[in-house]
Amino acid sequence: MGNSQYEIMTTRPVRRLILQLAVPSVVIMLVSAMYNVADTYFVGTTGTSATAAVGVAFSLQAVIQAIGFFFGHGAGNYISRALGAQQNDNAGRMAATGFFTAFALGVVIAVTGLLCLKPLARALGATETIVPYACDYLRYILIAAPFMISSFMLNNLLRFQGAAFWGMVGMVSGAALNVALDPLFIFGFDMGVSGAALATLISQTLSFTLLFVVGCTRKYTVRILLRNFTPEYFYYKEMLRGGTPSLLRQSLLSIATLALNHAAGIYGDAVIAAMAIVSRVMMIATSVLLGIGQGYQPVCGFNYGAQRYARVKQGFWFCFRFSTCLLIVAAIFCFIMASDIIAVFRGDDPAVISVGALALRFQCFSLPFTGWIVLNNMMLQTIGKAAPASLLAFSRQGLFLIPLLSVMTPLWGILGIQLCAPVADICTFILAIPLGVRTLRGMKT
């Protein structure tokens, strides 16, 4: 990568630069959310148990995503700082080491999961009526695991270099194919829930292929070459430092979803299906926030590496104000339209609509606070502050949501399940205030 990209990232006006990088990142995050939303929508027409099976499988998909984000963020954070410090050779070795390690781990997960399919489905929270559908869905997701992990990894590598557009091309192409194949396989070939998973497998493979070609051939990105694979302690230590917050955040999302499925399973498949739908809706609602934050991260990394701290702080406050305004609008819309939104997925099941609409309205109250949480987490992670970033990443699910589920569900039943997520968001926001303020004040020009 030449000096032109370095000059762009460290001299171009911050707001314009972030918006330029955020647009493809927002599209990518919306596309990632649409993978699961499309499956939930089309599978929802085949029955409540099948819809719940997609929700059960989300725990595994969250683990797969967590591993991809761990390698992508771990390698990407280091690469953006290395490029900011103009250490291009180290950036190339980190990219190759992260990619080949991620793909190999994906193969291990696929083989292990396929050998233990039914026990895995039950462990993820599937009831006896859901297990057959869950196994049909999980089988193809496991086969796709190496490509899914690598796609998330490559997308983040490109994004941290300021080349989010090419990540968008790869992810959008796969998503468009997924939406087209879902109805064809589910209804045209009468494959049911298996068809949705097969569509995901094929589309994720396409995304991986496009991202890999871009990652290996573009002159202005760090090229992924086998000869640069350097499995040394230094590179894995840096991956741990930069990727652990993402691994904690996404892994705990999987554990929290698993705990939620087990808690909701006591009250029937309709409650599992309702909470699965709400989680998909919230993924869409927060996709724009995550895209804005991901547009900020390469700007943050380059300028922190170049010791231009004023630009780091200027970018943070711009993203915080902009994203909070958008989240308030999204919260108002979702609150008003909650019943109609849930009905899009399961319009013929009043129990799903009733449970899901109330849960969605509760989450609308805490949605505007998530901008501060997410942007602080991304900033801390990008500048290499591993301890506070990991604490913040761990807190929402680990410190608050999972313990709240164990307390509020026995006390208030379904209402307790519906309230856990917004209460956890508020608690995490309170924790994030001193962490973010201390870090921003500590950056001295």
Buried (B, 14 or more C-beta within 10 A) or exposed (E): BEEEBBEBBBEBEBBEBBBBBBBBBBBBBBBBBBBBBBBBBBBBBBBBBBBBBBBBBBBBBBBBBBBBBBBBBBBBBBBBBBBBBEBBEBBBBBBBBBBBBBBEBBEEBBEEBBEEBEEBBBBBBBBEBBBBBBBBBBBBBBBBBBBBBBBBBBBBBBBBBBBBBBBBBBBBBBBBBBBEBBBEBBBEEEBBBBBBBBBBBBBBBBBBBBBBEBBBEBEEBBBBBEEBBBEEEEBBEBBBBBBBBBBBBBBBBBBBBBBBBBBBBEBBBBBBBBBBBBBBBBBBBBBBBBBBBBBBBBBBBBBBBBEBBEBBBBBBEBBBEBBBEBBBEBBEEBBEBBBEBBBBBBEEBEBBBBBBBBBBBBBBBBBBBBBBBBBBBBBBBBBBBBEBBBBBBBBBBBBBBBBBBEEBBEEEBBBBBBBBBBBBBEBBBEBBEEBBEEBBEEBEE
